Amino acid sequence: MKKSKLILALAVAAAALTFTTACSNTASKDTATKNGKKTLYFIPIVDTGAYWSPMKRGAEETAEKLGYNIVVKTSPPAEAQKNEKHIGFIKEAIANRAAGIAISPIEQNMFKNPIIEAKDAKIPVITFDADLKDPKNRTAYVGTDNTLAGADLGKQAAKKMKADGITKGTISIVCVDRAQPTMILREKGVKAGFKEVMGDDANNFKWLETIQDKDQAAVSKEQLEGQLTANKDLVTVFSLGSEGPDVGVMEAIKSQGKAGKVLHFGFDYTPTWEKGIDNGLITGIVDQDAYNIGVQVIKNLDKTVKGEKIDSTIPIDVKYVEAKDIVSYGKEKEKQMTKETKD
């Protein structure tokens, strides 16, 4: 009798285990394919502001057109352990058997292994805005060549400075995070482009230690005010992207009475620049087509999901815009986004 009960108990346990496993597998399949649609993960560094918001919009609208569910995962700019959190998003996508992952890696080395892990799970991974050091570790990169974009900005700044008769002085750079691959490449490009155009006079300039503000305008404002106070010959500032540096730099220039005296060159269009045009707080910007980055990320993920080959790099061009043209340029960008949304 006892033996019969034992056999019965084992049979019930085995049945329960089979049921649990089946439910687990079903849950995974439901996550990967919802309402008959495959799921893509889109993981930007942030998803707000005039650069990231249109990018997110382009990705979401393109995913809808192509018949995908899209899961957008990100965190606030000053999020504690932001790297670890975004790596967790990659692992979540793997666990949920996503059809594809798009991510802007905040830091090259920390994101390498999780992205390789996704590829090993047969999930294509496209990086955007920022890239890994070794192209073989991801499927493709969509975005600007940040070194070339930085060089373009550096050249334009040098041309303006030479035209204004500025051949010596101190230069400052402000960014969100010095460790971000994007910022590293942009700074490298800015200095190279500046040196190329400035020629021998490039030796007459001193580059201060780069300011990072973690996208907190109050931080960049305070630090740049300190640099302006300590360096009376500070002639030019470069903002390498995001609202924090953009706002912080303009506020610092204004508070120190340097409006129209210190040149300011920035990355990416934002309506924020329009507030500084009349006061001489912005000189010019290079702008990426952020909406198109989002579109191209999803289009190319779709191709890889379908087994099609794509290029290792899908470049997005930049355009230099002088301060006097920023307002009209912004209106044209809005028209473009409206048109692409309707198409």
LINKA-V513077 format. One line per field, one symbol per residue. phi: phi as a letter, one per 40 degrees, with the letter a starting at -180 (. if undefined). psi: psi as a letter, one per 40 degrees, with the letter a starting at -180 (. if undefined). A space follows every 10 residues. Layout:
phi = ???
psi = ???
This chain:
phi = .ccccccccc cccccccccc cccccccccc ccbbfgbcbb bbbccabbgc cccccccccc ccccccgbcb bcbaacdcdc fcdccccccc ccccccfcca bbacccaccc ccccccdccc cgbcbbcagb bccbdccbca bbiccccccc cccccccccc ccccgcbaib bbbbacaccc ddcccccdcd ccccccccgc cdccbbcccc cbbfgbdccc ccccdccccc bcccbabbbc hgcdcdcdcc ccccccgbdg bccbbbbgca ddcccbcccg cbbabbbccc dcccccdcdc cdccccgccb ccbbcbcbbc bcdcbccccc cccccccccc ccc
psi = dddddddddd dddddddddd dddddddddd ddhhfeiihi hhgidifiie dddddddddd dddddefiih hhhaiidfhh fddddddddd dddddefidi hhihhdhddd eddddddddd efhihhiidi iidhdeeidi hhaihddddd dddddddddd dddefheiai iihhidhdeh dddddddddd ddddddddad edeeihhihh hheffhdddd ddddddddde geehdihhhf iidcdddddd dddddefehe dhihhihhhi edddeeddef ehdiihhigd dddddddddd dddddeeiii idhgihiihh hideeddddd dddddddddd dd.
